[in-house]
Structures are given as C-alpha cells and as structure tokens.
C-alpha cells in the first residue's frame, strides 16, 4: 500500500509540473532583430499590431500617414494620446497594421497597441500610461442577435390578437 500511494503522489507531481510548464507563456521583453518593440491592441472587432522604435516621429498606419488614414481629429488624437501622455510624440517611429471593424474601433485598438509597445520599451512609463487609462482593454463587444427576433434588442411588433 505504501508503494502505491507514493507512485500516485509521484504521478500527480509530474502532471502538475508539466501543466505549469505548458501554461506559462514566454514574454519577450527586448527589441526584435530590427530594433522594434511590439504591442497588440484590440477594440470591438479591430486588431492593431504596433511596432515602435526610437526615431524622428514617423507614424504610418497601413502604409498611410495618420491624417490620410484617420480623417476625424478625434481618432487621430486617440492614436497619439499615449505618446502625448509621456511627452514623446516626435521621439518614436510608429508603424501600425490595423484590421477589422470601423474607424473608431481601429483607433482604439491602435491606442492600446501603442501603449503596450511603450510599456515593453520602458517599464518606467507604466505609471503614466496607467494613469491616463491607455493600458485598459475596453471589453465591450457587439451584443449577439437573439433567435426569433430581428436583432440584438429590436423585436418584432407584438400582436395581441
């Protein structure tokens, strides 16, 4: 009996060790081969992959200038807001690939991606980025359509008779 319980204990500990090794993801802290720091941002159904590196302030979104891609001033300001919060708007070259959703969702995703890339660049910027709310993921998503109805909230007209 003693041998059986020790074998069971051994198997359980091996299983826990294996599960812990699989769950722990590896987080890369330094720059990649090109000297870029990466950040990923999501908002609604938009995803933005952001690369930054110290430079002269170039900002490209899907190979277009900021003012060409985002026409609304509100969206332009939200993309550069994390850089403005740390007073380094012209200190980084920012390259953003954004996909999915509409313009407001894409701008919000780009803002989160820029903030995460800045956090990867320098951990000391974390306080200023947190204080401005730039590292908070907005989890609101589109409500699903309900069966038997015309939309998520819209209902067919009720008929009493």
NUPA-899412 format. One line per 5 residues: their letters; for each residue z, x, y of N, C-alpha, C. Coordinates in steps of 0.001 Angstrom, whole numbers, plus 524288, in hexadecimal, padded with zeros to 5 digits. Each point is the difference from the previous one (the first is absolute). Layout:
NUPA-899412
A	Z/X/Y/Z/X/Y/Z/X/Y | ... $
end
This chain:
NUPA-899412
XXXXX	80000/80326/7FB50/80000/7FCDA/804B0/80000/8034C/804E8 | 802C5/8044E/7FFF4/80051/80352/80497/7FAB5/8026A/80136 | 7FD17/8016E/7FBDA/7FAEA/80262/800D8/7FC27/7FC13/80253 | 80039/7FB28/7FE4B/7FC77/7FC00/801EF/800EA/7FEEA/805C5 | 804F2/7FF92/801AA/8011B/7FEEF/80576/7FE74/8048F/8037D $
XXXXX	80095/804D1/7FE24/7FE65/80473/80338/7FA13/8003A/8007E | 7FD33/7FE72/7FBC4/7FA4D/7FFE0/8005B/7FE2E/7FBCF/803DC | 8028D/7FB7B/7FFE9/7FE9E/7FBDD/803AA/80101/801B6/8059A | 80456/802A6/800D7/80139/801F3/80535/7FBEC/803F4/801BD | 7FE5E/8034F/7FC61/7FC13/803EA/80140/7FAD7/7FD67/8017E $
XXXXX	7FE5F/7FC14/7FD1C/7FB1A/7FD4C/80129/80041/7FD3C/80546 | 8045E/7FDA5/8012F/8008D/7FD3D/804F4/7FFB8/803D1/80482 | 8028F/8046C/7FF8C/7FFF3/803C3/8044E/7FA90/8024B/800C7 | 7FD22/800D7/7FBC9/7FAAD/801FE/8007B/7FC96/7FBEA/802B5 | 800A6/7FB11/7FE92/7FCF1/7FBD9/80260/80122/7FF8C/805D0 $
XXXXX	804F0/80057/8017F/8015D/7FFB1/80586/7FDBF/80490/802FF | 8001E/8049E/7FDD1/7FDD5/80490/80296/7FA1F/7FF66/800BF | 7FD57/7FE1B/7FC01/7FA60/7FF42/80058/7FEA6/7FBEC/80421 | 802EA/7FBAE/8001A/7FEF4/7FBE7/803D1/800F1/801F4/80589 | 80406/8031E/800CF/80119/80219/80532/7FBB6/803B9/801C2 $
XXXXX	7FDDD/802F5/7FC67/7FBDB/803AC/8015E/7FB01/7FD19/80181 | 7FEF6/7FB97/7FD77/7FB46/7FD06/80128/80085/7FD1B/80527 | 804A1/7FDEA/80134/800C7/7FCCE/804A8/7FFD7/80345/804F4 | 80215/804C4/7FFEF/80063/8032E/804B9/7FAA0/801FF/801A2 | 7FDD1/7FDF0/8044E/7FAE9/801E0/801CB/80094/80526/802FB $
XXXXX	7FBE1/8030D/7FFFC/80024/804DB/802F0/7FDFE/7FEF6/80584 | 80313/8016F/803E6/7FE9C/7FF1F/8056E/7FE7A/8053B/80263 | 7FB50/80039/80221/7FE13/804C9/80254/801AB/8002D/805B3 | 802AA/80422/801A0/80215/8004F/8054A/7FC95/8033B/803AF | 7FD41/803D2/7FE16/7FD03/80373/80367/7FA77/7FE13/800E3 $
XXXXX	7FCFE/802F8/802FC/7FA8A/7FE82/800FB/7FC9E/80102/7FB34 | 7FB7A/7FD62/7FFD4/7FC5E/800FE/7FBBE/7FCBE/804D3/80144 | 7FBEB/800FC/7FCFA/7FCD8/804BE/800B1/7FD7A/8005C/80562 | 7FEA2/7FB8B/80250/7FD8D/7FFFD/8051F/803E3/80028/80480 | 80511/8001B/7FED6/803FF/80005/80410/8016E/7FA97/801F2 $
XXXXX	7FE7F/7FBF8/7FD1A/8010C/7FAA5/80194/80513/7FE02/7FD9D | 80294/7FCA7/802FF/80487/7FD19/7FE19/7FE40/7FA57/7FF69 | 80146/7FDA6/7FB85/7FE08/7FADC/7FEAD/80412/7FBC4/800DC | 7FE23/7FB47/80121/80351/7FB64/8005B/7FCD2/7FB3A/7FE77 | 80280/7FC64/7FD4E/7FD63/7FB3C/7FE43/8029E/7FB5C/8028F $
XXXXX	7FCE4/7FC96/8025B/80220/7FB5F/80287/7FD78/7FB17/7FDE8 | 80329/7FBE4/7FF8C/7FDFB/7FAFA/7FE3A/80206/7FBB1/80393 | 7FCAF/7FBF5/800CA/8018B/7FB7A/80314/7FC72/7FB8B/7FE62 | 8023F/7FB98/7FE87/7FD16/7FB90/7FDF0/7FC88/801DD/7FB86 | 7FAED/7FFBA/80075/7FCA5/801EE/7FBC5/7FD19/804F1/8019B $
XXXXX	801E6/802B0/80405/7FD82/804C9/801E1/802D4/804C8/7FDEC | 7FD07/8041B/7FEF9/80229/804FA/7FE3F/7FDA3/80445/80363 | 8035E/8036D/80211/7FE2E/80450/80344/801EB/80522/7FDAD | 7FC59/8038E/7FF0D/80146/80544/7FE38/7FF68/803A1/804B5 | 80442/80291/80172/80035/802FC/804DD/800D7/805C6/7FEC5 $
XXXXX	7FCF2/80355/802A2/800BB/805AB/7FFBA/800E9/801F8/80587 | 80406/80349/800AC/800E7/80264/8051A/800A7/805DE/7FF4F | 7FEA7/802D0/80422/80139/8058F/8003F/80033/8018C/805BB | 802F5/80405/8013F/8004A/801AA/80574/7FA93/80131/80215 | 7FEF2/7FE29/804BD/7FACD/800B0/8023C/7FFED/7FE90/805B8 $
XXXXX	7FB82/7FE20/801D0/7FF47/7FEF1/80593/7FFDF/7FA2B/8014F | 8016A/7FC91/7FC5E/8006F/7FA75/8013E/7FB6E/7FCAD/7FE5A | 7FCBE/801D3/7FC6E/7FB97/7FCE4/7FE23/80212/7FBA5/7FC76 | 7FE1D/7FB2F/800BD/801AE/7FB92/7FCD4/7FB35/7FD05/7FE36 | 7FEF1/8001F/7FAE7/7FB7C/7FD55/7FDC9/801CD/7FBF5/7FBFF $
XXXXX	7FDCA/7FB56/80058/80109/7FBDC/7FC40/7FADA/7FE96/7FD78 | 7FF93/800DE/7FAE9/7FB1D/7FF24/7FD1A/7FB69/802AA/802CB | 800C2/804C6/801A7/7FC18/8033A/802AA/7FE3A/7FDCE/8053C | 8033F/7FCC3/8027B/7FEEB/7FDF9/80537/80499/80136/8038E | 7FEFA/80030/8050B/80436/800BC/803CA/80392/7FB37/80004 $
XXXXX	804C8/800CB/801E1/803DD/7FBCC/8001C/7FE0F/7FB55/80328 | 7FDD2/800F8/804A9/7FE40/7FBAF/80360/7FB2E/7FD3D/7FDD4 | 7FCEA/802C1/7FCCC/7FB70/7FD84/7FD9C/8018A/7FC9C/7FB5E | 803ED/801AF/7FD09/80183/7FD16/7FB55/8037D/7FB59/80155 | 80413/800E5/80322/8037B/7FBC9/801AE/7FEC2/7FEA7/805AA $
XXXXX	7FDBD/7FB76/800EA/7FE68/7FE60/80536/804B9/7FE31/8032E | 803A2/7FD48/7FD77/8048C/7FDE8/802C8/803D0/80462/80156 | 801EC/7FFF3/804BD/803AA/803F8/801D8/80519/7FFE1/7FCD8 | 80196/7FB5A/7FE63/804C6/7FF58/7FCF0/7FFA4/80312/7FAD9 | 7FB84/7FFC6/7FD5E/7FF47/802D3/7FB1C/7FFC1/805E2/800EC $
XXXXX	7FD75/8019F/80446/7FFBC/80591/8014B/80570/8023E/800F8 | 80336/7FD04/802E6/80547/801D3/8012F/80368/80050/7FB26 | 7FF48/7FC4B/7FC5D/80348/8001F/7FB5A/7FEB5/804A6/7FC7E | 7FB1B/801B8/7FFF2/7FE90/8047E/7FCC8/80278/80505/8021D | 80006/800AC/80526/8021D/804D8/80234/805CC/7FFA2/8015C $
XXXXX	80273/7FB83/7FEF2/80583/7FF40/8015D/803A9/80404/7FD81 | 7FF6E/80167/7FAF0/80384/803FC/7FDD8/7FF69/8054D/802AA | 7FB36/80150/8018D/7FF22/804F6/802C9/8025F/7FFC6/80570 | 7FFB6/7FB7A/80286/80254/7FF5A/8052D/805F0/80047/7FFBD | 8023F/7FE17/7FBBD/805B6/7FFF9/7FF7A/8023D/8057C/7FFC3 $
XXXXX	7FCF1/803B8/7FE07/801E5/80565/7FFB3/7FD78/8037A/80428 | 7FD1B/7FD9E/803AC/7FD75/802C9/8045D/7FC4D/80448/7FE32 | 7FCD1/7FED5/7FC0B/7FC36/803D2/7FE0D/7FAB8/7FD65/7FEF3 | 7FE1D/7FD0A/803BE/7FB12/7FD33/7FF42/7FB74/803CA/7FF73 | 7FFF4/80429/8030E/7FBB1/803C5/7FFEB/80128/804C9/7FCA1 $
XXXXX	80423/7FFD7/7FCD5/80183/80496/7FCF1/7FDD5/7FFF6/7FA72 | 7FDEB/7FB8F/7FE3D/7FE35/7FF91/7FA99/7FA75/7FDE9/7FFC3 | 7FD0E/801EC/7FC2A/7FB11/7FD9A/7FE88/8013A/7FBFE/7FBC7 | 7FE47/7FB29/800CA/80141/7FBBA/7FC73/7FAE6/7FDCC/7FDD2 | 7FFBC/7FFAE/7FAD4/7FB77/7FDCB/7FD58/801E3/7FB89/7FC8E $
XXXXX	7FDE7/7FB56/800E9/801D1/7FB52/7FD4B/7FB73/7FD76/7FD2E | 800C6/7FEC7/7FB01/7FC5E/7FCC6/7FD09/802C9/7FAE2/7FEEC | 7FDE2/7FBBE/80211/80290/7FAF5/7FF70/7FC45/7FC30/7FD6B | 80234/7FC88/7FCB3/7FCC1/7FC76/7FCFD/802E3/7FADD/7FF35 | 7FD2D/7FBB6/8000F/80229/7FADF/7FECC/8027C/7FD60/804B0 $
XXXXX	80058/7FAD4/7FFB1/802AF/7FCFC/803FC/7FD05/7FF9E/80518 | 802DA/7FE4D/8040E/7FDBA/7FF71/8052E/801C1/80460/80393 | 7FEBD/7FF87/804FB/8010F/80447/8039E/805D0/800CF/800EE | 8030A/7FBD2/8007C/80596/80096/800F1/802B6/8025C/7FB49 | 7FE8C/7FE54/7FB57/80235/80240/7FB44/7FE91/805B1/7FF64 $
XXXXX	7FB2F/8015A/80152/7FE50/80574/7FF9F/802E7/80364/803F0 | 800E4/7FDFB/804BB/802DE/802FA/803EA/805AA/800CC/7FE51 | 80273/7FBFE/7FDB9/80553/8008F/7FE14/8005E/803D6/7FB7C | 7FC2B/7FFE9/7FC85/7FFE6/803B2/7FBA3/7FF47/80596/801FA | 7FCA0/800AD/803E3/7FF1F/80531/8023C/804F1/80202/802AB $
XXXXX	802D4/7FC8F/802B5/804DE/8018A/80293/803F4/801FB/7FC02 | 800B8/7FD2E/7FBB4/803A9/801A5/7FC01/7FE40/80515/7FD75 | 7FAEE/8008F/7FF17/7FDFA/804CD/7FDAC/800D1/804BD/8037D | 7FF24/7FF66/80518/800D7/8044B/803AE/805CB/8017F/80016 | 80366/7FC1A/8000D/8059F/80117/80014/801B8/802DB/7FB0E $
XXXXX	7FE04/7FE64/7FB86/8016C/802A0/7FB19/7FDDE/80584/7FFC6 | 7FB57/800D4/80214/7FDD2/80547/80023/80338/8038C/80397 | 801C0/7FDE7/80471/80357/80309/80389/80537/8014A/7FD75 | 8020C/7FC59/7FCF7/804E9/800FF/7FD33/7FF47/80459/7FBFE | 7FB83/80012/7FD56/7FEE9/80434/7FC49/7FF3C/80535/802CA $
XXXXX	7FDF5/7FFD2/804C5/7FF2E/804BE/8030D/80531/80275/80193 | 803A4/7FCD6/80200/80505/8020B/801D6/80435/7FBD7/7FF2F | 803CB/8012D/7FCAE/80444/7FC4F/7FEE2/80366/7FEFA/804CE | 7FFF3/8037F/803DE/8032A/7FF3E/804B3/7FE07/7FB7F/80365 | 7FB29/7FE4C/7FF2A/7FDC8/7FBA1/802F2/801A4/7FAB8/7FDC9 $
XXXXX	802C0/80011/7FB9D/8016D/7FB30/7FD4C/80330/7FC52/80376 | 803B1/80206/802FE/80354/7FCB8/8034B/7FCEE/7FD05/80417 | 7FC8A/802B8/802B7/7FCE2/7FD73/80416/7FC44/7FBF4/7FDAD | 7FDC5/80129/7FB70/7FC66/7FC55/7FD88/802E0/7FB41/7FDE8 | 8049F/800C8/7FDD0/8032E/7FB97/7FE16/801CC/7FC93/80483 $
XXXXX	8019E/80282/80448/801F6/7FD17/80489/7FBD5/7FC60/8023E | 7FB28/801C0/80007/7FBBB/7FCC9/801F6/7FE28/7FBEE/7FC19 | 801C8/80054/7FB19/7FE64/7FC48/7FBF7/7FAB0/8012F/7FDB3 | 7FE3C/804D7/80072/7FAC1/80156/7FE2D/7FFCA/80129/7FA30 | 80478/800E2/7FD8C/80015/80120/7FA68/80158/7FB36/7FCBD $
XXXXX	8005D/7FB79/80276/8015C/7FB3A/7FD3A/7FB08/7FD3E/7FE35 | 7FFB1/7FEFB/7FAFA/7FB79/7FD4E/7FDCB/800A4/7FA2C/800E0 | 7FC2F/7FD97/80291/8001F/7FA61/800D7/7FE28/7FD62/7FAF7 | 80389/7FD7A/7FD41/7FED8/7FE04/7FAC0/7FD9F/7FA8C/80000 | 7FF02/7FDBD/8048D/7FDCB/7FABA/8001C/7FA75/80001/7FDDA $
XXXXX	7FF00/7FC71/7FC79/7FAD8/7FF94/7FD9D/7FE19/7FA59/80083 | 7FB17/7FF22/7FEC7/7FDC2/7FAC6/80039/8026A/7FCAF/7FBB1 | 80190/7FB42/80159/80241/7FC75/7FC23/7FBB3/7FDFC/7FC70 | 80142/7FF7F/7FAFB/7FBFA/7FE64/7FC43/7FEBD/7FA39/80083 | 7FB43/7FEB3/7FE5F/7FE51/7FA8E/7FFF5/8029F/7FD44/7FB6C $
XXXXX	801EE/7FB41/800F1/802A7/7FD0A/7FBEF/7FC0C/7FCAA/7FD0A | 800D1/7FF3E/7FAEA/7FC46/7FCD3/7FCF8/8002B/7FA48/801A7 | 7FB75/7FD9C/80016/7FF9E/7FA84/80168/80017/7FF05/805D4 | 80015/80412/80330/8000E/7FF67/805AD/7FB7B/80319/80249 | 7FF10/7FF24/80513/7FB73/8027F/80267/80130/80566/8021F $
XXXXX	804DF/80193/8003E/8015E/8052F/801FB/8059C/8014A/7FEBE | 80219/803FC/8029E/80560/80194/7FEFF/803D5/7FBE9/80205 | 7FF16/7FE0C/804B8/8037D/7FC15/8024C/7FD51/7FABC/800C9 | 7FAE6/80027/800BF/7FD21/7FB2B/80119/7FFED/7FC7F/7FB35 | 800C7/7FB04/800DA/80010/7FC32/7FBBB/7FBB7/7FBF4/800D5 $
XXXXX	7FE59/7FDA7/7FBA6/7FC78/7FB9F/80070/802F9/7FB62/80246 | 7FD53/7FC8E/802C8/80296/7FB92/8028C/80267/7FC63/7FBE6 | 804E5/7FE96/80100/802DB/7FC9A/7FC69/7FE1F/7FA5E/8009F | 7FEE7/7FD86/7FB9D/7FE72/7FA88/80011/80419/7FCC7/7FD1C | 8026D/7FC63/802C7/80420/7FCE3/7FD90/7FDB9/7FC19/7FC07 $
X	7FB57/7FDE9/80109/7FD95/7FC39/7FC72/7FA82/80186/7FE9D $
end
